[in-house]
Amino acid sequence: MSSNGTLFLDEIGDIPLSLQAKLLRALESKKIQKVGGGKEIPLNLRMVCATHQNLEKKVNEGSFRADLFYRINVFPINVPTLAERVEDIPLLLEHLLNSLNNKNDLPKFSDEALTALKRHLWPGNIRELKNVIERAHILFSGEEVTKNNVFENLLRLKVPTSEEEQNALWDATQNLDITDEKNNDQKSTSPLPHPKHYADWFDFFDDIDLRVYLRDVEIVLIESALKRAEGTVSKASELLKINRTTLIEKMKKLQINT
């Protein structure tokens, strides 16, 4: 029993409406009944909830009760995703390695491998990182983990080696206009994730809001290009291989300022 203590409810955004009603009733009355019992049991507890869902959006969609939302949303704490704090990855990696039951022959990550991990989008957050560390311990025990090891063995991304694969990646994300023939002929030397990688995302999520995710990817890439181009839109459009006017329209749509 959690009476006089703290009750933690994980993934509260996933509970069905029928259960939401029962939870709200218990919170309002501060009483519960055991399954099959008829006696009411008084409760005095602190409740902490966690979710990866956008509860305000679910309220607007009608899939989460507004009264329950306002009842539990007394003091919200927004925890940044792993993709928003990539600078912590080396420390998290060290902690996760040291937390393994078998600490013999731990793998070591090269600087390039760490950079590759920092550039990953981490849809599965810390659970995905933990999965990667455990896999590294199995595959590269006592060895140095390279950049290619990260892409091909740990993140299970296929590093594109042909123009066809790179084009497939762009087609899978958005139809972007090429600025000119010269840019179109240039081949990127960066290891881009193969589209098949995204199939693994459903190992971590029940569903994915594709439009929101693609929007977030666009925002990150456009802001990064503008930063690299020191705020020059024309230069940023060249880095992104899209027309300047296309970039300006996207910036307006996504409310990105230089």
Secondary structure as the mmCIF struct_conf table of DSSP 4:
data_model
#
loop_
_struct_conf.conf_type_id
_struct_conf.id
_struct_conf.beg_label_comp_id
_struct_conf.beg_label_asym_id
_struct_conf.beg_label_seq_id
_struct_conf.end_label_comp_id
_struct_conf.end_label_asym_id
_struct_conf.end_label_seq_id
TURN_TY1_P TURN_TY1_P1 SER A 3 ASN A 4
BEND BEND1 GLY A 5 GLY A 5
STRN STRN1 THR A 6 LEU A 9
TURN_TY1_P TURN_TY1_P2 ASP A 10 GLU A 11
HELX_RH_3T_P HELX_RH_3T_P1 ILE A 12 ASP A 14
BEND BEND2 ILE A 15 ILE A 15
HELX_RH_AL_P HELX_RH_AL_P1 LEU A 17 SER A 29
TURN_TY1_P TURN_TY1_P3 LYS A 30 LYS A 30
STRN STRN2 LYS A 31 GLN A 33
TURN_TY1_P TURN_TY1_P4 VAL A 35 GLY A 36
STRN STRN3 GLU A 40 PRO A 42
STRN STRN4 ARG A 46 CYS A 49
BEND BEND3 HIS A 52 GLN A 53
HELX_RH_AL_P HELX_RH_AL_P2 LEU A 55 GLU A 61
TURN_TY1_P TURN_TY1_P5 GLY A 62 GLY A 62
BEND BEND4 SER A 63 PHE A 64
HELX_RH_AL_P HELX_RH_AL_P3 ALA A 66 ILE A 72
BEND BEND5 VAL A 74 PHE A 75
HELX_LH_PP_P HELX_LH_PP_P1 VAL A 79 THR A 81
HELX_RH_3T_P HELX_RH_3T_P2 LEU A 82 GLU A 84
HELX_RH_3T_P HELX_RH_3T_P3 VAL A 86 ASP A 88
HELX_RH_AL_P HELX_RH_AL_P4 ILE A 89 ASN A 98
TURN_TY1_P TURN_TY1_P6 SER A 99 SER A 99
BEND BEND6 LEU A 100 ASN A 101
TURN_TY1_P TURN_TY1_P7 ASN A 104 ASP A 105
STRN STRN5 LYS A 108 PHE A 109
HELX_RH_AL_P HELX_RH_AL_P5 ASP A 111 ARG A 119
BEND BEND7 HIS A 120 HIS A 120
TURN_TY1_P TURN_TY1_P8 PRO A 123 GLY A 124
HELX_RH_AL_P HELX_RH_AL_P6 ASN A 125 LEU A 139
BEND BEND8 PHE A 140 PHE A 140
TURN_TY1_P TURN_TY1_P9 SER A 141 GLY A 142
BEND BEND9 GLU A 143 GLU A 143
STRN STRN6 GLU A 144 VAL A 145
HELX_RH_AL_P HELX_RH_AL_P7 LYS A 147 ASN A 149
HELX_RH_PI_P HELX_RH_PI_P1 VAL A 150 LEU A 154
BEND BEND10 LEU A 155 LEU A 155
HELX_LH_PP_P HELX_LH_PP_P2 LEU A 157 PRO A 160
BEND BEND11 SER A 162 SER A 162
HELX_RH_AL_P HELX_RH_AL_P8 GLU A 163 THR A 173
BEND BEND12 THR A 179 THR A 179
HELX_RH_AL_P HELX_RH_AL_P9 GLU A 181 ASP A 185
BEND BEND13 SER A 190 SER A 190
HELX_LH_PP_P HELX_LH_PP_P3 LEU A 192 HIS A 194
HELX_RH_3T_P HELX_RH_3T_P4 PRO A 195 ASP A 203
TURN_TY1_P TURN_TY1_P10 PHE A 204 PHE A 204
BEND BEND14 ASP A 206 ASP A 206
HELX_RH_AL_P HELX_RH_AL_P10 LEU A 210 ARG A 228
TURN_TY1_P TURN_TY1_P11 ALA A 229 GLY A 231
HELX_RH_AL_P HELX_RH_AL_P11 VAL A 233 LEU A 240
TURN_TY1_P TURN_TY1_P12 LYS A 241 LYS A 241
BEND BEND15 ILE A 242 ILE A 242
HELX_RH_AL_P HELX_RH_AL_P12 ARG A 244 LEU A 254
TURN_TY1_P TURN_TY1_P13 GLN A 255 GLN A 255
#
